Amino acid sequence: MTVPFIDLTRINQPYAADVKSALDALIESGEFVLGESVRRFEENFAKRMRAAHAIGVANGPDGVYLALLALGLQPGEEVICPVFGYPAAAVAIPRIGATPIFAEVDENFLIDPESVRALVSERTRAILAVHTFGRACNMTALEQISSEFGLHLIEDATHACGAEIGGTPVGSIGIAGIYSFYPSRNLGAIGDGGMIVTNNEELAARLRLYRDLGRDADGRTVDLGVSSRLEDFQAAVLDLKLASLDEDNADRIANADFYREQLNGETFAMPAPVDDLGHVYNMFVIRHAQRDQLRNFLKERLVETRVHYPRPLHLEPCFQYLGYQEGQFPTAERLCKEVLSLPINPGLSRREIDEVVHAMSLFAQSFPAAAK
Ligand SMILES: Cc1ncc(COP(=O)(O)O)c(C=O)c1O
């Protein structure tokens, strides 16, 4: 039996009928861009994230770029961001002429506040906290540093839609929170989409302007923006799926707990449990010293896995111009050699997860050596 890493048909099938009626209604309305569906979803999403404002955009990286633009960052200024992760958020920083300054991460793959503190310079304007894999960053420590140095604290909550810290949804803690609704996300569209949430009235007004080419409500182009608008069709789909976000996250957490119960924690380093929605497992990432052997072993037994992420960002070709060298981020460099993502999505059957656990246990018998 093949265990898929993710099955988007299975995840979206339950919404098919409602999506088709939403599409019919949309065609009827003739409103396809920045229409009623976008307004309604922005309202519902802001409510769910307990933020004052939500601004729909085309994708995650545009969200980061627009937040930096609307916060007034200038060429030559610096943004501190984690060295471990998908390049999307960091790539948005040079788009505005600013410089990404990479900070080391901890064993939970999250930006290390002490590394951030050591990197603050007179050119630093913002910290970009990425809640990688769905686990909330240490926002208390990052808030402390950002207020001490007068820096903007921006969150990329793409992996952590629905996660909370002390009852506060991540994304609504910093000055701006960015979400991508790429189909494999906890709240995934049937295509591309993104959102920025903020409690700052002025910032919200500027973001609405900049996502629509710089046009104000009277249609005058008053500033240099971009066309990065969430489409009404995707907004209608996301609004339908928002209602099951918490239930889906509960499924992901239950799957994670099951893996922790069943798998040998000596052999496989697994994400530690976090209470109160502190982790919503967009990905369940384990570590093992023989990661490549493990991956092949599982593949032979028809268990699909992924490697998030094979290279730390300072070694990504697109960032070579920054002049970082191998060895500068020992933790991130080691993590990239050991990580393996297991199937975790809602809708996975217990039989499928049992299959993964069984294959992993067989591997543990052959390769008992634990991740360091
Ligand atoms: C943390 C993070 N932010 C943003 C993105 C990218 O968003 P998009 O898929 O909308 O380009 C990703 C994609 O994997 C991501 O992992």
The ligand as an SDF file (V2000), in Angstrom:
LIG
                    3D

 16 16  0  0  0  0  0  0  0  0999 V2000
    7.5720   29.8030    5.3520 C   0  0  0  0  0  0  0  0  0  0  0  0
    7.0710   29.9690    3.9460 C   0  0  0  0  0  0  0  0  0  0  0  0
    6.6650   31.1660    3.5680 N   0  0  0  0  0  0  0  0  0  0  0  0
    6.2050   31.3640    2.3170 C   0  0  0  0  0  0  0  0  0  0  0  0
    6.1600   30.3200    1.4010 C   0  0  0  0  0  0  0  0  0  0  0  0
    5.7920   30.5180   -0.0160 C   0  0  0  0  0  0  0  0  0  0  0  0
    4.5980   30.8400   -0.2630 O   0  0  0  0  0  0  0  0  0  0  0  0
    3.9810   30.5780   -1.6980 P   0  0  0  0  0  0  0  0  0  0  0  0
    3.7580   29.1240   -1.8180 O   0  0  0  0  0  0  0  0  0  0  0  0
    2.7130   31.3590   -1.5930 O   0  0  0  0  0  0  0  0  0  0  0  0
    4.8960   31.1040   -2.7330 O   0  0  0  0  0  0  0  0  0  0  0  0
    6.5530   29.0690    1.7710 C   0  0  0  0  0  0  0  0  0  0  0  0
    6.4240   27.9860    0.8080 C   0  0  0  0  0  0  0  0  0  0  0  0
    6.7800   26.8840    1.0200 O   0  0  0  0  0  0  0  0  0  0  0  0
    7.0370   28.8800    3.0640 C   0  0  0  0  0  0  0  0  0  0  0  0
    7.4590   27.6970    3.4310 O   0  0  0  0  0  0  0  0  0  0  0  0
  1  2  1  0
  2  3  1  0
  2 15  2  0
  3  4  2  0
  4  5  1  0
  5  6  1  0
  5 12  2  0
  6  7  1  0
  7  8  1  0
  8  9  2  0
  8 10  1  0
  8 11  1  0
 12 13  1  0
 12 15  1  0
 13 14  2  0
 15 16  1  0
M  END
$$$$
